Amino acid sequence: MQQFINTALGGLTTGMVYAAFALALVLIWRSTRVVNFAQAPMAMVTTFVALAVIDAGFSYWIGFAVALAAGLVLGAIMERGVMRHVQGKGEINAVILTLGLFIVLHAAAAVVFGNDFRSFPAPFGVRGIEVGGRTVALTGFGIFTIIAVLVVMGLLVALFRFTDLGLRMRAAAFNPEVARLLGVRVPRMMTLGWALASLVGSLAGLLIAGGSLIHPSYMDSVVVLGFVAAVLGGLDSPLGAVVGGLLLGVTLAFVSGYLGSQLVALAALLILMIVLMVRPGGIFSTTAARRV
Amino acid sequence: MSKQPTASRPSPGSTGASRVAELELDRVTVRFGGLVALSDAALTVRPHTVHGVIGPNGAGKTTLFNVACGFVRPDEGQILRRGEHLTRLRPSDLPGLGMARTLQGLGLFDRVTVLDNVMIGADRHARTGFWASALAWPTSGREERALRERALGALAELGIADLAPLVAGSLPYPLRKKVALARALVGEPELLLLDEPASGLAADEIDDLGELVRGLTDRMAVLLVEHHMDLVMRICDDITVLDFGRVIAHGPPEQVRNDPAVLEAYLGEDV
């Protein structure tokens, strides 16, 4: 029983990170119909930025804030400087471009930050907290992870649902032609969309790094898992991305805990295949149902 | 070209500064590859009038509209708004220029409420900058409420305020059309472009629409593309007739109606 609870709690925590990462993919997919494969190395770069700040003698929290800000800026630069130039020239061009960015960012990070494994600090304990004399597999950092992701999601929901800016962003994503006609500066909304997505991705990067080792390729496995989570949720739905991330995290934790950790990657791809075959529109495939 | 180019215009003596054209297209030519969609097309929309653009299918009406709102950039010719040249006109400039356009396909955001749909169009008056609202600056909340008020006002004006909380996609077509119109009006344009406003409406709804459009002229000029000939003849002050991308006639309705070139374009030769 204790193992069951611990496995579930561990899965929930990592699931939250997958959810954040999937959310970043969904934000970009919704507004530009691009699957951003460069999301992982972008988050890797911002985490290295955080480490550089912390190594320079600043506190963890300064590093954390700088990394998120760097994520915002990096996302905007990617959209303005690179992605905009392939817009409207076939969807595959943009996707291939993000794959290219994946490789370029990897190489650049190895040159700038070095190709070694380096330890990344955590602001809270990484030991399980004690409940009634027993240690539960929920660490202080795990609780922070869950809260941080929930807060960011809450802010995003508030932005999209309750502000005029969010309304314009949604308008630009759903129907750019009409939005332009109504005075919405669609290119600017796209830049902001990329910036926000990159910020959420950076958060995921920081949370994965906390209390463990980072390396230019430490985020690579998360690309696959985040993508699976996003597809589980239907790629178009932010809520679906979150639920997909949690489902995936818990499922993989059970696979790892009861069947063996070597099967995790296999299980993730198996889930992806099953979803694509049985429900290609994702678990919440509402748009497919409406397409009559 | 018109047989009597100046007949419909006010005489030069009455042309004061306030009578400068809301919109003027001057010898506009648009080519799509080898196809000439518009050839030397010209029209002038006078303030506080309804100006109709008619012509057989494929005559270039939609292209002309797309030029006027920046979707298509003309290969030759100029667009003037109140005498000023609009070079590099972009669709997102329209609200700032006091212009609004409705679309044939309506272009409503189906999964969003009617109120939100209209609020997007109300943004011309939103003063809060991009960063202020991104950071939820205190002023943006007040702006937000003001936008909401104005959007509700626009809906009330068309008698559909009660639809505000409903999802736009759930409404029947004539009501969706009204929502699209409210969204165009909420920015308080001085020039309204209507793309086939009567299509899909019943006869009594078309009569109401005609009255509504006439009523708008004390606040704005209206340029409309329409197939419904009765409506056009009834509500327009000026009419421009296009055929194969050329202006074959323009003038007041009674003159255009009897123009031999127009009859030929619509009915064919040797009638």
Interface residues (C-beta under 8 A of the other chain):
Chain A: T163 D164 L165 L167 R168 R170 A171 F174 N175 E177 V178 A179 R180 L181 L182 G183 V184 R185 V186 R188 L192
Chain B: C69 F71 R90 P91 S92 D93 L94 P95 G96 R101 L103 G107 F109 R111 V112 D116 M119 I120 G121 D123 R124 A126 T128 F130 S133 A134 A136 S140 E143 E144 L147 R183 G187
